[in-house]
């Protein structure tokens, strides 16, 4: 069980990185069509569940996973994809 916030952030980055790695086409189309969270809903929910199973409840904050999701999915991988809102 992860009890350190930095390790929790690292786990979130790894999970979200894997979501992007294994769903590149969905990510691209979702960002282009401004529905990336809908397109990846199942994968994101599974990733969040894994995160919550591995991280101690005393340090779990939805902000850790969600902020990392935005940072990686949109800011890192979506920056070069044409989108109306991102």
MINUZA-761598 format. One record per residue (C-alpha): residue number from 1; residue in three letters; x, y, z. Coordinates in nm, 4 decimals. Layout:
N
  num  residuo        px        py        pz
  NUM      ALA         X         Y         Z
...
This chain:
86
  num  residuo        px        py        pz
    1      UNK    0.0000    0.0000    0.0000
    2      UNK    0.1407    0.3373   -0.1022
    3      UNK    0.1501    0.5899    0.1820
    4      UNK    0.3775    0.8528    0.0265
    5      UNK    0.2242    1.1314   -0.1844
    6      UNK    0.5170    1.1409   -0.4295
    7      UNK    0.4876    0.7669   -0.4897
    8      UNK    0.1129    0.8106   -0.5374
    9      UNK    0.1763    1.0800   -0.7986
   10      UNK    0.4262    0.8522   -0.9725
   11      UNK    0.1710    0.5723   -0.9804
   12      UNK   -0.0901    0.8067   -1.1278
   13      UNK    0.1571    0.9126   -1.3998
   14      UNK    0.2332    0.5495   -1.4803
   15      UNK   -0.1322    0.4479   -1.4996
   16      UNK   -0.2290    0.7429   -1.7175
   17      UNK    0.0784    0.6972   -1.9342
   18      UNK   -0.0310    0.3384   -1.9954
   19      UNK   -0.3832    0.4526   -2.0822
   20      UNK   -0.2367    0.6861   -2.3439
   21      UNK    0.0141    0.4290   -2.4713
   22      UNK   -0.2461    0.1588   -2.5303
   23      UNK   -0.5198    0.3914   -2.6613
   24      UNK   -0.3368    0.6372   -2.8869
   25      UNK   -0.6067    0.6473   -3.1540
   26      UNK   -0.8800    0.7051   -2.8958
   27      UNK   -0.6757    0.9851   -2.7393
   28      UNK   -0.6207    1.1579   -3.0727
   29      UNK   -0.9818    1.1283   -3.1835
   30      UNK   -1.1131    1.2245   -2.8407
   31      UNK   -0.9020    1.5388   -2.8269
   32      UNK   -0.9886    1.6323   -3.1852
   33      UNK   -1.3592    1.5846   -3.1163
   34      UNK   -1.3482    1.7416   -2.7682
   35      UNK   -1.4831    1.4278   -2.6026
   36      UNK   -1.1650    1.2585   -2.4830
   37      UNK   -1.3018    1.1896   -2.1350
   38      UNK   -1.6124    1.0256   -2.2796
   39      UNK   -1.4102    0.8194   -2.5263
   40      UNK   -1.1708    0.7006   -2.2538
   41      UNK   -1.4282    0.6758   -1.9755
   42      UNK   -1.3857    0.3002   -1.9232
   43      UNK   -1.0065    0.3159   -1.9264
   44      UNK   -0.9974    0.6184   -1.6958
   45      UNK   -1.2374    0.4537   -1.4498
   46      UNK   -1.0299    0.1335   -1.4472
   47      UNK   -0.7134    0.3386   -1.3955
   48      UNK   -0.8714    0.5359   -1.1121
   49      UNK   -0.9878    0.2115   -0.9483
   50      UNK   -0.6367    0.0651   -0.9678
   51      UNK   -0.4939    0.3867   -0.8233
   52      UNK   -0.7393    0.3781   -0.5336
   53      UNK   -0.6623    0.0105   -0.4644
   54      UNK   -0.2878    0.0762   -0.4450
   55      UNK   -0.2857    0.4038   -0.2487
   56      UNK   -0.3642    0.4325    0.1218
   57      UNK   -0.6963    0.6064    0.1806
   58      UNK   -0.5303    0.8524    0.4186
   59      UNK   -0.3532    1.0228    0.1277
   60      UNK   -0.5924    0.9593   -0.1615
   61      UNK   -0.7171    1.2785   -0.3096
   62      UNK   -0.9153    1.2894   -0.6327
   63      UNK   -0.6950    1.5835   -0.7199
   64      UNK   -0.3834    1.3645   -0.7478
   65      UNK   -0.5281    1.1379   -1.0161
   66      UNK   -0.7377    1.4033   -1.1893
   67      UNK   -0.4608    1.6643   -1.2039
   68      UNK   -0.2212    1.4051   -1.3395
   69      UNK   -0.4830    1.3013   -1.5943
   70      UNK   -0.5062    1.6570   -1.7270
   71      UNK   -0.1297    1.7145   -1.7112
   72      UNK   -0.0460    1.4037   -1.9096
   73      UNK   -0.3465    1.3454   -2.1319
   74      UNK   -0.4103    1.7024   -2.2394
   75      UNK   -0.1001    1.9096   -2.1660
   76      UNK    0.1621    1.6544   -2.2659
   77      UNK    0.0009    1.4391   -2.5351
   78      UNK   -0.2738    1.6705   -2.6540
   79      UNK   -0.0687    1.9835   -2.7087
   80      UNK    0.0050    1.9011   -3.0720
   81      UNK   -0.3450    1.7810   -3.1605
   82      UNK   -0.5798    2.0342   -3.3135
   83      UNK   -0.8780    2.0917   -3.0845
   84      UNK   -1.1319    2.3683   -3.0341
   85      UNK   -1.1150    2.3677   -2.6547
   86      UNK   -0.7733    2.2256   -2.5680
